[in-house]
Amino acid sequence: MGGLSIWHWIIVLVVVLLVFGTKRLRNAGQDLGEAVKGFKKGMKDEDKPAGQLDDQTRNEQTGASKEHDRDAR
């Protein structure tokens, strides 16, 4: 009685597909994948000291802060 067999998992999968639909599950999977990619990129960028950021990252950060300052006015 302790474990779930493959048939239990198939029934659960069918019920989840019926409740949420394939489109919503696909979107959730894409969102999760993008979140994992962003997390990995953030962890990779954390290893670099602030003075060693590449020019593209530095430009993106300064551009975002300029846009924020402009929107605040």
N, C-alpha and C positions, 0 to 999 in steps of 0.2 A: 504494500500500500504506500510505500515511501516515495518512489520515483514516478516520473511521468514518462509514458511510452511515446513513441513517435506518433501514434494515432491521436494522443491527447494534444500534442503540439500542432498537428495538422488541423484539428477541430478549432483550436484557439486561433490559428492563422486565418481560417475561413471566416470565423466570426469577426475578427478585427477587420478583414477586408470588406465584409458586408457593412459594418458599422461606419468605418471611416472612408472607404472608397480608395481606389488605387491612385487617383490624382492627389489627394491630400497626403497619402503616405509617401508618394514620390517627392512631393514638395518638402515634407518633413525630412526625408533622407538627404535631399540636396542642401537644406539649411544646416543639417547636422554636419555634413561634409565640409561646407564652407566654414563653419565654426571651428572644426578641427584644424583645417588649413590655416585659419587666422591665428589660432592658438599656437600652432607649431612655428609660424612665422614670428609671432611675438616672442616666443621662447628663444628662437634663433637670434633675433635682434637684441635681446637682453644681454647676450654674451659680449656684445661690443660696447666699449665705453662710449660715452656721448660724443667725444671728440673724434671718434673713428667712424661715424656713420657715413655712408656713401652719400654723394651729392643728391641723388634722387630722393632718398629718404629725408634729407635735410630740407630740400625744396618743398616736399609735400608737407612737412611739419610747419615750415614758416608760411607757406601758402594758406594752410588751414587756419593758422592763428591770425593772419591778415584778414581772411574772410570773416572770421568770428568778430574781429574788432570792427570791421566795416558794418556788419549786421547789427552790432550792439549800438551803433550811433543812431 
